Amino acid sequence: MSTSDQTPSFEAKLTELESLVRQMEQGSMPLDASLDAFEKGVKLAKECHSILDNASQKVTEIKQSGAESPLDPDA
């Protein structure tokens, strides 16, 4: 099984984060649920940020090496 089958993609994490934000902005969640959603949102935001950092680093490495090979999603 590949890594992408085991963990949600960047897009899936971002969609979940956006959903949490919409729910929290409605203001109808109880405090405990809001705190849980906030905690999960912070975790998702950090994961998305990490994925973007890794992608940016790969792009920089490819540009510096002059290689035109495709990005390896399992690297």
C-alpha positions in Angstrom: 0.0 0.0 0.0 1.4 3.4 -0.9 1.7 6.4 1.4 -1.1 8.2 -0.4 -3.4 5.3 0.4 -2.6 5.6 4.1 -2.8 9.3 4.7 -5.2 11.9 3.3 -3.9 14.1 0.5 -3.1 17.8 0.9 -6.4 18.6 -0.8 -8.4 16.4 1.5 -6.8 17.9 4.6 -7.4 21.4 3.3 -11.1 20.6 2.5 -11.5 19.3 6.1 -9.9 22.4 7.5 -12.1 24.6 5.5 -15.2 22.7 6.7 -14.1 23.0 10.3 -13.6 26.8 9.8 -17.1 27.1 8.3 -18.6 25.2 11.2 -16.9 27.3 13.8 -17.8 30.6 12.0 -21.4 29.7 12.3 -21.1 30.0 16.1 -23.6 27.2 16.8 -21.1 24.7 18.2 -20.9 24.1 21.9 -17.7 25.2 23.6 -16.2 21.7 23.9 -16.9 20.9 20.3 -15.4 24.3 19.2 -12.2 23.6 21.2 -11.9 20.1 19.7 -12.5 21.6 16.2 -9.9 24.3 16.8 -7.4 21.8 18.0 -8.0 19.6 15.0 -7.8 22.6 12.7 -4.4 23.7 14.1 -3.2 20.1 13.5 -4.5 20.1 9.9 -3.0 23.6 9.2 0.4 22.4 10.4 0.2 19.3 8.3 -0.8 21.3 5.2 2.0 23.8 5.9 4.5 20.9 6.2 3.3 19.4 2.9 3.7 22.8 1.1 7.2 23.2 2.6 8.3 19.8 1.3 6.9 20.5 -2.1 8.6 23.9 -2.2 11.9 22.3 -1.2 11.5 19.7 -4.0 10.8 22.4 -6.5 13.9 24.3 -5.4 16.1 21.2 -5.6 14.8 20.4 -9.1 15.4 24.0 -10.3 18.9 24.0 -8.8 19.9 20.6 -10.3 18.5 21.4 -13.7 16.8 18.0 -13.7 13.5 17.7 -15.5 12.4 14.5 -13.7 8.9 14.5 -12.2 8.3 14.9 -8.5 8.4 11.6 -6.6 5.3 11.6 -4.2 6.8 8.8 -2.2 10.1 10.6 -1.5 
